[in-house]
Amino acid sequence: MNIKDIKTAYFIGIGGIGMSAIARYFKTLGIAVYGYDRSQNDFTSQLISEGFNIRFYEDIQNIPTAILDEPKASIVIYTPAIPADHKELVYLKEQKIKIYKRAEILGLISKNTFTIAVAGTHGKTTTSCMIAHLLNECGINFTAFLGGISTNFNSNYWHKTDGRNIFDQAITVVEADEFDRSFLTLSPNIAIVTSTDADHLDIYGQANEVKKSFQAFINCMQLDGTAIIREKLDLTFLGETIHYGKARKSDARYDHINIDQFRFNFEFSYRKIELNITNGIPGFHNVENATAALAACIRIGVNEYDLAKAMANFKGVKRRFEYIINTPEYVVIDDYAHHPTELTAAINSIKELYPNKKLTGIFQPHLFSRTRDFADNFAHALELLDECWLMDIYPAREQPIPGISSEFLALKMTTNVSIVSSAGVLKNISESKPELLVILGAGDIDKLVKPIQALYA
């Protein structure tokens, strides 16, 4: 399939973070884009305001007539989050219409470009957004498909054409998603791997299978490409490999972190290049992410001094260590952390920034299986909080698992923990505003952000 031959596209699940970015890209190509999603959200509202035609109910009448009348000039794309018995999917399969997964399309888009792909169970969204920001600030043409809303762009998609080209090929920056092994459709020129911690065990079964999938991702790389791998990760590439981290033996490394006016400063070195970097966003984990992003941009020839200036202007990603309230009296931070490693990184960074404040955290566990598989690790991470308000588990795609609940998790904790509802969270805040509050989770806890913000106003 050649995307240049496509006239009509139908997205089933258009309101997802990855799907909406591809939909925007197709529209820039002049393709007529239609979409379905089960409910309206911020993404669909924005897409509708941009002129996209979207429906919110299942009906085969929603399917654009061109899909059936001109199948060779049309394409249907769906996300794995759509159930197999979805009426429109079933009908299209019965009509022998070829249906593509989102990951397959991303692979096709990036196939004929110089692709920088960022993978990892943690850090991939922030790192890919960092790279896109750095290229944009340094005047390099590129297209980015991001797994979060870049605060600098206020979008999950960016297409820069008014700068300069580094290569004959266009540059594509993509977030490489390990869920459902989606990233194996990519064949990047530069691949970054930030972490390979056990996750998605409902898909992979065992932690070792997760690591195997990341090695398979590296094996998909262009042989003349460059693998940028976090130190201590057991991954190998036959071509050029850059290990990054704090260790002296790392090729790209950071050192001497200091916090000044709530900003994380550090020394960056790669080959003969040495830079003093002020990271635009806080967090020890984001120093590592910045090190990988800088190494990737320097590797393709971007001026290191321009990169240092641009790094200080990076504003982060929505729901990744995002300040909701930031006054001398109160601080509220919103973070997408939903894995024990992510929780630990976020909480430790907040405590380092505000050592004299009591830290209250609201956490909504995501998936019954993840809560079960990492219960002890979740308990240890949440015990870093001075007080924890634990919400019910967000099921996402899963059915409940007997015996697995927030109460089950709370019993493993020894610190000040209580089970609360959404209404209970707002009641607690209205009665006694925590001086330092962090909102944690990947479910629908984000719906509490604006009401919480209003209570602090």
N, C-alpha and C positions, 0 to 999 in steps of 0.2 A: 504494500500500500504506500502511495505517495501522498503526503498531506497536501501537496500543492494541487492535487486533483479533487480535493474535497470541497463541496459547495454547501452541504448541510450537516450539522452535527447535533446529536441529541445526547444530553448528559443525564443519566439516571443516578441521582444523588449529587446534584450540582452544588448543593450548599456546603459540601465538605471543603476543608482548607486546601487540599491538593487539587480537587476537581475544579474549584472556582478559579484557581490560577490558570489551569489549562484552558478553561472556557474563555478567560480574558485574552489569552494568547491567540486562540482561534479567531476571536472577533477582530483582533488587529490584522489578521490575514484576510479579512473580508468574508469569512465563513458565516453563514446564518446559523446562530446558536440558539437552541431550545433546551429547556431543562425541566427536570422533575425533582422534588424533594418532599419528604413526608411532612415537614413543618417549616414554617418561616423562621429564619434566624438572622443574625446581623449580616452574614455573607449574602444570603438571598436578597435581603432588603437592599444592600448596596448594589448587587447585580441588577435588580429591577430598576433602580435609579439610573443605572448606566444603559438601560434599554434592552436588557435581556428578557426573553419571554419564558416565564417559569410557572409551572402548575404545582399544586400541593395535594393532589389526590391521584390515586391509581386509576387509570382508565386507558384502554388501548386507543381511545380517540385522541389522547394527548400526543401520540406519536406523530411527528410531522409526516405529511403525505409523501414528501420527497424521499424519506427513508425507504419506503416500500416501492415507490415509483422509479427512483433513480438510485438503487443500492450501490452502484459503482462510484457514484459521486457523493455518497453519504457515509456517515460513520455514527455508530452508537457506542458510548463509553459508559461504564458503570464502575462503582466502587464496591469492594467486597463487603461493605457494611449493608448493602442491599440484600434482603433475604432471597433465597433461591426460588421461592414461590411467588415472587412479585409478579403481578398480573401482566405488566408490560414486558418484563423480561421473558416470561413464559411464552407470550404471544410472539415476540420477535424470534425466539428460538424455533418455534413451530413454523415460522415463515422462512426459516433457513437464513436469517439475516446474521451476518458476522458481528459478534459483539466483542469489544475490547475492554480489558481491565485498564484502569487509570495508569498503572505502572507500565503497561505495554506501550501506551501512547507516549508517556514520558521518555521511554527508551527510543521510540521512533523519532521524537523531536530532537533528542540529543545526539542521535546517531551520526549525523554529518556535521557536528560542531565540535569545537574544543571544549570538552566537558570537565568541569570541576564538581565532583560529587562528594558530599559530606555525609558520612554514615556514623552510627553510634547509638547505643541504647540511651545515652544521655549527651546533651550538648550539641546535637547536630543542627537543631533549628537556630540557636544563637550563632553558631559558627558560620553557617551558610548565610545568615543575615549580615554578619560581620563582613564576610567576603564581598557580598553584593554592595554593601555600603562603601567599603574601601575602593572597589573598582569605580563606583559612581563618583565618589569624591575626587578620585585621581584622574577622572576624565576618560575612562576606558569604556568602550561599547560592549554591552553584554545583555543577556536575557536571564532573569532569575525566576525560578519556581521554588517558592519558600513554604515551609511548613508552619509558619506563624506570621503574624502581622508585624512587619518591620515598623518601628515607630518613626524612623527617618522617612520611610516611603508612605506610611499609613496604608500599606498594601502587602499582600502575599505574592505579588507579581510585579516585576519591573523590567522594562525594556528600554535600554538607553541606546540612542542612535546618533546623538549630536556630539559624541566624543571622538576618540581615535581608535583605530583597530590595531591590536598587537599582532594578530595572525591573519593569514588569508581566510581562515575559517572564523565563523562567529564564535563567541564564547557563551557557554551556557553554564549557569550555576544551579545545581539542583540539590535538594535534600534527599538523600538516599534512605528510604524507609525499609527497615528490616522486617516489619510486620508482614506476615504471609510471604516472606522472601521476595518482596516486591523489587528490592534493589538489584536483583539478579538480571533484570532486563536492561541494565545500564552497562556501558563499556567505556568508562571514563578515562580521560588522559591524566587527570590528577584525582586521586581518591584519598580522602581524609577519613581516618577511623578514630573516633574520640573515646570509645569504650565498647566493651563486649560483655557487660554484666548480664547475668541471667535475667530474662524477661520474656513475656509472651509465651510462658510455658504451656498455656492452653493450646498454642499452635505448635511449639517445638517439642514439647514433652520433657526434654532434659536440658540442663544448662550447657552441656557439651555440644548439643545440636545448635545452640545459638552461636557459639564460637565457630563451629564449622560453617555456618552460613556466612559469617563475616570473612572467613578465608575464601569461600566460594566467590564472594563479592570482589575481593582482591584479585582472584583468578580471572575475573571478567575484564580486568583492565587492559588498556592498550599496552603492548609489550614495551613500547618506547616511552611509557608514561612514568609518573612519579607517585609512589605511595607515601603518604604522610601519616605516620602511625604513632599514637601516644606511647610513650615509653612503658615497658613492661608488658605490653600486649603481645601475646604469642601468635603473631601473624607474620607471614613471609611473602616477599615478592621478588621475582627474579630480576626485575629492573631496578631503577633508582629508588632507594628508600630513605626517607628522612624521618628519624625518630625525634619526637619532641617531648619536652617535659622539663623538670628541674634538675635531673641528674647531670653531672658534669660530662658524661659520655654522650648525652643527647646532642643531635646535630643542630636542632633549633631549641633553644632553652630560655627559660625565664629565671630570674634570681632577684634577691633583695627587694621583696615586696614591702611597700610601706603604704600606710593609709593616711592621707592628708585631706582634710575637709571632705571626708566621706568618699574620696576617690582613691582607687587602687592604682598605685604607680609601681612600675617594675622595670628591671633591666632585661632587654631582649638581645639575644645574640644568635646569629646564623652565619656560618662560615666566617668571613672577615667583617661582617656587618654587626655593629653594636649600636643599639638605640635605647634611649630612655623613653619609656612609653607611659602615658597616662591613659588608663582604660576609661572609656566613656561610661561604663556601667560597673557596679560593684560586684564583689564575689571572688573568692579564691578560684573557684571553678572557671570563672570567666577570664581569669588571667591565662589559664591553660587554653581555653577556647581562642583567645586573642593570639596566643603564640602560634597555634595551628593556622589561623587565618592569615597572619602576617607571613608565615613561611610559604604558604601557597601563592600569595600575591607576589612576593619577591621572586619565587621560582619562575614565574612567567614574565618577569622583567619590569614590574612596576617599581618606580623609584621609592627607595626606603624612607626618605625624609618626607615625601608626600604622604606615605602610609602612616608615619608617626603622627602627623598633624590630623589626618582623617580619623585615626583611632580614638582620639580624644573627643571627637564629635559624634561618636556612635551613641545613639539614644536607647538602644536595646530593642526588645521584642515584647509585644503585648503579652501579659501574663507570665513573663520571665523576669523575676525580681523587679516588678514594676511598682513604682511608688504611686499609691492612690492618695494618701495624705502625707505631707512632709512639712511639719511645722515644729518649732521648738518644743511644743507641748506634746504633740501626738505624731506618731509615725504608723502608717498602715501600708503594708507591702503585699502585693498579689503575686503568687508564683504557681506555675503549672506542675510543680513537683508531685509525682505520683508513684515514685519508686524509692525504696529506702536510701539508696545512694544519693538521689537527688534531694531528698528531704534533709539528709545530713549535711550536704554541701550548702544548701540554702540557709538552714538554721544556724550552722556554725558561722557563716559569713555575717548574718544579721547580729549575732551575739558579739562578734568581733567589732562591728561598727558601733554597737550601742551596749557596751559592757555594763553600764550602770542602770539599765532599764529592765523591768520585768517583761519577759517575752511571752505573750499569749498567742497560741496558734489554733486556727480552725482547720481541721483536716477532714476531707471527704475521701475515703478509700475508693479506688477505682478498680472494679472487677472483683467478683467473689474469688476467682481462681488466684489472682495476684495476692489478695489478702491472705488466702490460705497458704500459698507457697512461700511467702516472705513474712509471715506473721511475727516471728521473733525479731527479724531485722527492722520491721516497721516499729515495733515496740521500743527497741533501743534508740531508733532515730527520734521518735516522738518524745521520749523521755528527756531529750535535750531541751525541750520547751519548759518554761516555768509553770505554764498551765496549758492544758490541751482540751479543746472542745472538739469532740469526735462526732461527726455526722454519720448517717447511715451510708452503707456501701452503695455506690453508683453502679448499677448492673451493666450498663452499656449493652453489649450484644449477648450477655449471659443470662441464664436462668439461675435462681438462688441455689446455693449449695447447703444442704442441711448442716447445721452447727456452725456455719461461717457467718459472722455478723460483726458489727462494730463492738457489741458487748464482748464477743469472743476476743477481739483485739485488746479491748480496754482491760480485761482481766490479766493480760500479760504485762501490763504497765504498772509501775510502782509510784509514778509521780501523780500530780493533781490532774486527774482526767475525768471528764464528764461527757455523757452522751447528750447531744442536743439536736433539735430540729432546726430547720431554716428560721422558723418563727422564734425559736429559743435563742438562736444566735443574735437576732436583732433585739430581742428583749434584754439579753445580757449586756449588749453594748449600750442600749439606751439607759440602762440603770447604772452602769459603771464603765465608762469608756476606758478600755485598756490603753496605757500610754504607748505600748509597742505591740502591734498586732500583725500577724502574718496569715494570709489566706492561702491554703495549700490544697491542690487537687486538680484532677483533669476531667472531672465529670461536669455537672451543671452548677457547681459551686460558684462559677463566674457570675451567675444571676444574682448573687448576693452582693457583688462588688458595688454597684451603684447605690443600692439601699444603705449599705454600710457607709459609703462615702457621704451620703446625705445626713446620716446620724452624726457625723463628725463636723459637718458644715456649721 
